[in-house]
Amino acid sequence: MRIILLGPPGAGKGTQAKILAGKLRLPHISTGDLLRQNVSQGSELGKQAKDFMNKGLLVPDELIKEMLLQRFAQPDISAGFILDGYPRNLRQAKTLEEMLARLKMGIDFVIDLKTSEAVIIQRLSGRLVCGACGFNFHVKNMPPKKAMACDHCQGQLYQRSDDKEETIRKRLAVYVNESSELIEHYQAKKKLYSICADEDAQLVLERIVALVENRNDSLKV
């Protein structure tokens, strides 16, 4: 089973992907995590990416593609995966399809986490991120057990500099502009399933699991 999670910043993609991966016993593949791992490990791809990052430039799609190809070559994805953070636009979606076609794989579900602007601003402006494992918390909705310390690895929590209301609105505008063709692409392929992600994370997770399980059952009939 191969699943893509889509959604604007603050939709909860990362949180849902991590928990869903554990529940479905599938690897969670995050392009953000792959990038950080390659940089921290000093791999050849990581060194190239770091050069762009040090100059304040976006890491080119080609480098992200190569990192994904390396990840897809690992044996643990044979039963599937949950992909978070990629694709972000139609060009990346087509690149992903080309990569998976080489491996004789396809995407089963593209789950779009629909989230309202007001909820996104409330979530992101109170978000706390673990500097060690990347897990997200929230000062009100999901506070850590110990102030500014991750429940999972005890890493230090911090607030991202771009989690300010004005910056959040700009990020949302960019997302809407980039994702419109992407959404239409997966709708046309009949792979897209939308879920309201405005509510509690546990309820959203239950909806995703129900969608996946019910869809799988219907395909078996």
KOLNU-849449 format. One record per residue (C-alpha): residue number from 1; chain; x negated, z, y negated; residue in one letter. Coordinates in Angstrom, 2 decimals, decimal comma. Each point is the difference from the previous one (the first is absolute). Example, Ala and Ser with C-alpha at 12.3 -4.5 7.8 and 13.67 -1.06 7.14 Angstrom:
residues 2
resi->1&chain->A&X->-12,30&Z->7,80&Y->4,50&resn->A
resi->2&chain->A&X->-1,37&Z->-0,66&Y->-3,44&resn->S
This chain:
residues 221
resi->1&chain->A&X->0,00&Z->0,00&Y->0,00&resn->M
resi->2&chain->A&X->-1,50&Z->-1,11&Y->-3,31&resn->R
resi->3&chain->A&X->1,49&Z->1,38&Y->-3,21&resn->I
resi->4&chain->A&X->-0,73&Z->-0,62&Y->-3,68&resn->I
resi->5&chain->A&X->1,13&Z->2,57&Y->-2,57&resn->L
resi->6&chain->A&X->0,74&Z->-1,39&Y->-3,46&resn->L
resi->7&chain->A&X->1,06&Z->1,81&Y->-3,13&resn->G
resi->8&chain->A&X->-1,01&Z->0,77&Y->-3,58&resn->P
resi->9&chain->A&X->-2,52&Z->2,69&Y->-0,94&resn->P
resi->10&chain->A&X->1,66&Z->3,35&Y->0,73&resn->G
resi->11&chain->A&X->2,27&Z->-1,33&Y->2,74&resn->A
resi->12&chain->A&X->-1,82&Z->2,15&Y->2,54&resn->G
resi->13&chain->A&X->-1,58&Z->-2,81&Y->2,04&resn->K
resi->14&chain->A&X->-3,17&Z->1,93&Y->0,80&resn->G
resi->15&chain->A&X->1,79&Z->3,21&Y->0,94&resn->T
resi->16&chain->A&X->2,61&Z->-1,80&Y->2,11&resn->Q
resi->17&chain->A&X->-2,61&Z->-2,19&Y->1,69&resn->A
resi->18&chain->A&X->-2,12&Z->2,96&Y->1,08&resn->K
resi->19&chain->A&X->2,95&Z->1,96&Y->1,42&resn->I
resi->20&chain->A&X->1,63&Z->-3,07&Y->1,56&resn->L
resi->21&chain->A&X->-3,27&Z->-0,96&Y->1,65&resn->A
resi->22&chain->A&X->-0,16&Z->3,40&Y->1,69&resn->G
resi->23&chain->A&X->3,63&Z->-0,17&Y->1,08&resn->K
resi->24&chain->A&X->-0,24&Z->-3,51&Y->1,42&resn->L
resi->25&chain->A&X->-3,55&Z->0,51&Y->1,31&resn->R
resi->26&chain->A&X->-1,31&Z->-3,00&Y->-1,89&resn->L
resi->27&chain->A&X->-3,14&Z->-0,25&Y->-2,14&resn->P
resi->28&chain->A&X->0,52&Z->0,18&Y->-3,76&resn->H
resi->29&chain->A&X->-1,97&Z->-2,69&Y->-1,82&resn->I
resi->30&chain->A&X->-0,35&Z->0,56&Y->-3,74&resn->S
resi->31&chain->A&X->-2,06&Z->-2,47&Y->-2,03&resn->T
resi->32&chain->A&X->-0,82&Z->2,82&Y->-2,41&resn->G
resi->33&chain->A&X->-1,36&Z->2,10&Y->2,88&resn->D
resi->34&chain->A&X->-1,94&Z->-2,98&Y->1,38&resn->L
resi->35&chain->A&X->-1,60&Z->-0,59&Y->-3,38&resn->L
resi->36&chain->A&X->-0,98&Z->3,65&Y->-0,42&resn->R
resi->37&chain->A&X->-1,37&Z->0,17&Y->3,55&resn->Q
resi->38&chain->A&X->-2,14&Z->-3,11&Y->-0,44&resn->N
resi->39&chain->A&X->-1,38&Z->1,26&Y->-3,30&resn->V
resi->40&chain->A&X->-0,72&Z->3,52&Y->1,29&resn->S
resi->41&chain->A&X->-1,63&Z->-1,35&Y->3,19&resn->Q
resi->42&chain->A&X->-2,14&Z->-2,43&Y->-1,96&resn->G
resi->43&chain->A&X->1,05&Z->-3,02&Y->2,07&resn->S
resi->44&chain->A&X->-0,92&Z->-3,46&Y->-1,25&resn->E
resi->45&chain->A&X->3,60&Z->-0,59&Y->-1,08&resn->L
resi->46&chain->A&X->0,07&Z->3,44&Y->-1,61&resn->G
resi->47&chain->A&X->-3,15&Z->-0,75&Y->-2,02&resn->K
resi->48&chain->A&X->1,49&Z->-3,26&Y->-1,25&resn->Q
resi->49&chain->A&X->3,27&Z->1,74&Y->-0,90&resn->A
resi->50&chain->A&X->-1,84&Z->2,81&Y->-1,79&resn->K
resi->51&chain->A&X->-1,78&Z->-2,53&Y->-2,23&resn->D
resi->52&chain->A&X->3,37&Z->-1,23&Y->-1,26&resn->F
resi->53&chain->A&X->1,37&Z->3,52&Y->-0,35&resn->M
resi->54&chain->A&X->-3,05&Z->1,15&Y->-2,00&resn->N
resi->55&chain->A&X->0,64&Z->-2,84&Y->-2,43&resn->K
resi->56&chain->A&X->3,64&Z->1,04&Y->-0,37&resn->G
resi->57&chain->A&X->1,18&Z->-3,12&Y->1,81&resn->L
resi->58&chain->A&X->2,59&Z->-0,39&Y->2,75&resn->L
resi->59&chain->A&X->-1,40&Z->-0,41&Y->3,50&resn->V
resi->60&chain->A&X->0,54&Z->-3,70&Y->0,93&resn->P
resi->61&chain->A&X->2,64&Z->-0,87&Y->2,58&resn->D
resi->62&chain->A&X->-2,66&Z->-1,59&Y->2,20&resn->E
resi->63&chain->A&X->-1,78&Z->3,35&Y->0,48&resn->L
resi->64&chain->A&X->3,26&Z->1,79&Y->0,82&resn->I
resi->65&chain->A&X->0,79&Z->-2,80&Y->2,45&resn->K
resi->66&chain->A&X->-3,34&Z->0,50&Y->1,78&resn->E
resi->67&chain->A&X->0,58&Z->3,75&Y->0,23&resn->M
resi->68&chain->A&X->3,42&Z->-0,63&Y->1,52&resn->L
resi->69&chain->A&X->-1,42&Z->-2,50&Y->2,49&resn->L
resi->70&chain->A&X->-2,51&Z->2,62&Y->1,16&resn->Q
resi->71&chain->A&X->2,79&Z->2,56&Y->0,34&resn->R
resi->72&chain->A&X->2,26&Z->-2,42&Y->1,90&resn->F
resi->73&chain->A&X->-2,84&Z->-0,61&Y->2,46&resn->A
resi->74&chain->A&X->0,10&Z->3,62&Y->1,17&resn->Q
resi->75&chain->A&X->1,80&Z->0,65&Y->3,32&resn->P
resi->76&chain->A&X->2,37&Z->2,71&Y->-1,24&resn->D
resi->77&chain->A&X->2,25&Z->-2,54&Y->-1,74&resn->I
resi->78&chain->A&X->0,98&Z->-1,70&Y->3,26&resn->S
resi->79&chain->A&X->3,37&Z->1,82&Y->0,00&resn->A
resi->80&chain->A&X->0,51&Z->-0,61&Y->-3,71&resn->G
resi->81&chain->A&X->-0,66&Z->1,63&Y->-3,35&resn->F
resi->82&chain->A&X->1,52&Z->1,15&Y->-3,27&resn->I
resi->83&chain->A&X->-1,47&Z->-1,83&Y->-3,01&resn->L
resi->84&chain->A&X->0,13&Z->1,66&Y->-3,41&resn->D
resi->85&chain->A&X->-1,33&Z->-1,43&Y->-3,26&resn->G
resi->86&chain->A&X->-0,19&Z->-3,62&Y->1,12&resn->Y
resi->87&chain->A&X->1,29&Z->-2,58&Y->-0,68&resn->P
resi->88&chain->A&X->0,70&Z->0,49&Y->-3,71&resn->R
resi->89&chain->A&X->0,93&Z->-3,59&Y->-0,81&resn->N
resi->90&chain->A&X->0,95&Z->-3,29&Y->1,65&resn->L
resi->91&chain->A&X->-3,58&Z->-1,24&Y->0,18&resn->R
resi->92&chain->A&X->-1,07&Z->3,08&Y->1,96&resn->Q
resi->93&chain->A&X->3,05&Z->-0,31&Y->2,26&resn->A
resi->94&chain->A&X->-1,04&Z->-3,51&Y->0,98&resn->K
resi->95&chain->A&X->-3,58&Z->1,17&Y->0,56&resn->T
resi->96&chain->A&X->1,29&Z->2,78&Y->2,25&resn->L
resi->97&chain->A&X->2,08&Z->-2,46&Y->2,02&resn->E
resi->98&chain->A&X->-3,06&Z->-2,20&Y->0,51&resn->E
resi->99&chain->A&X->-2,06&Z->3,00&Y->1,18&resn->M
resi->100&chain->A&X->2,66&Z->1,17&Y->2,43&resn->L
resi->101&chain->A&X->0,63&Z->-3,53&Y->1,28&resn->A
resi->102&chain->A&X->-3,63&Z->-0,13&Y->1,16&resn->R
resi->103&chain->A&X->0,69&Z->3,14&Y->2,01&resn->L
resi->104&chain->A&X->3,33&Z->-1,37&Y->1,27&resn->K
resi->105&chain->A&X->1,88&Z->2,79&Y->-1,78&resn->M
resi->106&chain->A&X->2,98&Z->0,10&Y->-2,33&resn->G
resi->107&chain->A&X->1,73&Z->2,52&Y->-2,22&resn->I
resi->108&chain->A&X->3,15&Z->1,62&Y->1,42&resn->D
resi->109&chain->A&X->1,26&Z->1,97&Y->-3,00&resn->F
resi->110&chain->A&X->-0,60&Z->-0,12&Y->-3,75&resn->V
resi->111&chain->A&X->1,59&Z->3,15&Y->-1,39&resn->I
resi->112&chain->A&X->0,58&Z->-0,01&Y->-3,74&resn->D
resi->113&chain->A&X->0,29&Z->3,54&Y->-1,42&resn->L
resi->114&chain->A&X->2,40&Z->-0,45&Y->-2,91&resn->K
resi->115&chain->A&X->-0,64&Z->2,65&Y->-2,66&resn->T
resi->116&chain->A&X->1,46&Z->0,45&Y->-3,50&resn->S
resi->117&chain->A&X->-2,22&Z->0,18&Y->-3,08&resn->E
resi->118&chain->A&X->1,12&Z->3,53&Y->-0,91&resn->A
resi->119&chain->A&X->-0,89&Z->1,32&Y->3,47&resn->V
resi->120&chain->A&X->-3,36&Z->-1,79&Y->-0,02&resn->I
resi->121&chain->A&X->-0,96&Z->1,52&Y->-3,36&resn->I
resi->122&chain->A&X->1,05&Z->3,46&Y->1,17&resn->Q
resi->123&chain->A&X->-2,00&Z->-0,36&Y->3,21&resn->R
resi->124&chain->A&X->-3,18&Z->-1,49&Y->-1,41&resn->L
resi->125&chain->A&X->-0,25&Z->2,23&Y->-3,05&resn->S
resi->126&chain->A&X->-0,06&Z->3,01&Y->2,36&resn->G
resi->127&chain->A&X->-2,08&Z->-1,55&Y->2,77&resn->R
resi->128&chain->A&X->-3,10&Z->1,73&Y->1,35&resn->L
resi->129&chain->A&X->-2,44&Z->-1,93&Y->2,18&resn->V
resi->130&chain->A&X->-2,56&Z->1,40&Y->2,44&resn->C
resi->131&chain->A&X->-3,46&Z->-1,21&Y->-0,95&resn->G
resi->132&chain->A&X->-1,16&Z->0,30&Y->3,63&resn->A
resi->133&chain->A&X->2,76&Z->-1,49&Y->2,22&resn->C
resi->134&chain->A&X->2,23&Z->-1,68&Y->-2,60&resn->G
resi->135&chain->A&X->3,18&Z->1,86&Y->1,03&resn->F
resi->136&chain->A&X->2,57&Z->0,35&Y->-2,82&resn->N
resi->137&chain->A&X->1,77&Z->3,15&Y->-1,17&resn->F
resi->138&chain->A&X->2,34&Z->0,70&Y->-2,92&resn->H
resi->139&chain->A&X->0,05&Z->2,97&Y->-2,32&resn->V
resi->140&chain->A&X->3,78&Z->0,43&Y->0,55&resn->K
resi->141&chain->A&X->1,19&Z->-2,17&Y->2,87&resn->N
resi->142&chain->A&X->-2,79&Z->0,71&Y->2,48&resn->M
resi->143&chain->A&X->-2,44&Z->2,61&Y->-1,34&resn->P
resi->144&chain->A&X->-3,07&Z->0,95&Y->2,06&resn->P
resi->145&chain->A&X->0,02&Z->3,38&Y->1,73&resn->K
resi->146&chain->A&X->-3,08&Z->1,00&Y->-1,97&resn->K
resi->147&chain->A&X->-0,34&Z->-1,02&Y->-3,65&resn->A
resi->148&chain->A&X->-1,98&Z->-3,24&Y->-0,42&resn->M
resi->149&chain->A&X->-1,14&Z->-0,02&Y->3,65&resn->A
resi->150&chain->A&X->1,08&Z->-2,49&Y->2,68&resn->C
resi->151&chain->A&X->2,07&Z->1,45&Y->2,86&resn->D
resi->152&chain->A&X->-1,65&Z->-2,37&Y->2,46&resn->H
resi->153&chain->A&X->-3,73&Z->0,10&Y->-0,79&resn->C
resi->154&chain->A&X->-0,28&Z->2,60&Y->-2,79&resn->Q
resi->155&chain->A&X->-1,41&Z->-2,68&Y->-2,31&resn->G
resi->156&chain->A&X->0,32&Z->0,35&Y->-3,77&resn->Q
resi->157&chain->A&X->3,18&Z->-1,47&Y->-1,53&resn->L
resi->158&chain->A&X->0,01&Z->-1,89&Y->-3,28&resn->Y
resi->159&chain->A&X->2,37&Z->-1,98&Y->-2,23&resn->Q
resi->160&chain->A&X->-0,76&Z->-3,69&Y->-0,42&resn->R
resi->161&chain->A&X->-0,72&Z->-1,11&Y->-3,55&resn->S
resi->162&chain->A&X->2,52&Z->-2,84&Y->0,29&resn->D
resi->163&chain->A&X->2,88&Z->2,34&Y->0,92&resn->D
resi->164&chain->A&X->1,19&Z->0,23&Y->-3,60&resn->K
resi->165&chain->A&X->3,48&Z->-1,24&Y->-1,00&resn->E
resi->166&chain->A&X->-1,12&Z->-2,90&Y->-2,21&resn->E
resi->167&chain->A&X->-2,53&Z->-1,18&Y->2,58&resn->T
resi->168&chain->A&X->2,55&Z->0,38&Y->2,80&resn->I
resi->169&chain->A&X->2,46&Z->-2,30&Y->-1,82&resn->R
resi->170&chain->A&X->-2,72&Z->-2,65&Y->-0,39&resn->K
resi->171&chain->A&X->-0,91&Z->0,27&Y->3,69&resn->R
resi->172&chain->A&X->3,65&Z->-0,43&Y->0,95&resn->L
resi->173&chain->A&X->0,30&Z->-3,13&Y->-2,15&resn->A
resi->174&chain->A&X->-3,06&Z->-1,47&Y->1,73&resn->V
resi->175&chain->A&X->1,42&Z->0,87&Y->3,42&resn->Y
resi->176&chain->A&X->3,37&Z->-1,63&Y->-0,71&resn->V
resi->177&chain->A&X->-1,71&Z->-3,16&Y->-1,27&resn->N
resi->178&chain->A&X->-2,36&Z->-0,24&Y->3,00&resn->E
resi->179&chain->A&X->2,46&Z->0,99&Y->2,71&resn->S
resi->180&chain->A&X->3,00&Z->-2,19&Y->-0,82&resn->S
resi->181&chain->A&X->-1,31&Z->-3,05&Y->1,89&resn->E
resi->182&chain->A&X->-1,27&Z->2,25&Y->2,79&resn->L
resi->183&chain->A&X->3,47&Z->1,51&Y->0,51&resn->I
resi->184&chain->A&X->1,60&Z->-3,45&Y->0,02&resn->E
resi->185&chain->A&X->-2,60&Z->-1,21&Y->2,51&resn->H
resi->186&chain->A&X->0,81&Z->2,71&Y->2,54&resn->Y
resi->187&chain->A&X->3,74&Z->-0,33&Y->-0,64&resn->Q
resi->188&chain->A&X->-0,23&Z->-3,69&Y->0,88&resn->A
resi->189&chain->A&X->-1,81&Z->0,90&Y->3,22&resn->K
resi->190&chain->A&X->2,73&Z->2,59&Y->0,81&resn->K
resi->191&chain->A&X->-2,63&Z->2,72&Y->0,29&resn->K
resi->192&chain->A&X->1,01&Z->2,09&Y->-3,03&resn->L
resi->193&chain->A&X->1,94&Z->3,27&Y->0,25&resn->Y
resi->194&chain->A&X->0,75&Z->2,07&Y->-3,09&resn->S
resi->195&chain->A&X->0,28&Z->3,79&Y->0,00&resn->I
resi->196&chain->A&X->0,86&Z->2,24&Y->-2,95&resn->C
resi->197&chain->A&X->-3,04&Z->2,21&Y->-0,51&resn->A
resi->198&chain->A&X->1,33&Z->2,08&Y->-2,90&resn->D
resi->199&chain->A&X->0,81&Z->2,99&Y->2,20&resn->E
resi->200&chain->A&X->-1,97&Z->2,64&Y->1,88&resn->D
resi->201&chain->A&X->-2,98&Z->-1,34&Y->1,98&resn->A
resi->202&chain->A&X->1,36&Z->1,33&Y->3,29&resn->Q
resi->203&chain->A&X->3,33&Z->-1,78&Y->-0,46&resn->L
resi->204&chain->A&X->-1,77&Z->-3,24&Y->-0,89&resn->V
resi->205&chain->A&X->-2,17&Z->0,35&Y->3,12&resn->L
resi->206&chain->A&X->3,08&Z->0,52&Y->2,18&resn->E
resi->207&chain->A&X->1,54&Z->-3,17&Y->-1,44&resn->R
resi->208&chain->A&X->-3,14&Z->-2,01&Y->0,75&resn->I
resi->209&chain->A&X->-0,19&Z->1,31&Y->3,57&resn->V
resi->210&chain->A&X->3,71&Z->-0,71&Y->0,58&resn->A
resi->211&chain->A&X->-0,41&Z->-3,53&Y->-1,35&resn->L
resi->212&chain->A&X->-2,99&Z->-0,74&Y->2,25&resn->V
resi->213&chain->A&X->1,53&Z->1,54&Y->3,11&resn->E
resi->214&chain->A&X->3,42&Z->-1,62&Y->-0,47&resn->N
resi->215&chain->A&X->-1,54&Z->-3,39&Y->-0,68&resn->R
resi->216&chain->A&X->-2,20&Z->0,25&Y->3,09&resn->N
resi->217&chain->A&X->2,99&Z->0,98&Y->2,14&resn->D
resi->218&chain->A&X->1,99&Z->-2,99&Y->-1,24&resn->S
resi->219&chain->A&X->-2,86&Z->-2,36&Y->0,87&resn->L
resi->220&chain->A&X->-0,08&Z->1,32&Y->3,57&resn->K
resi->221&chain->A&X->3,68&Z->-0,77&Y->0,64&resn->V
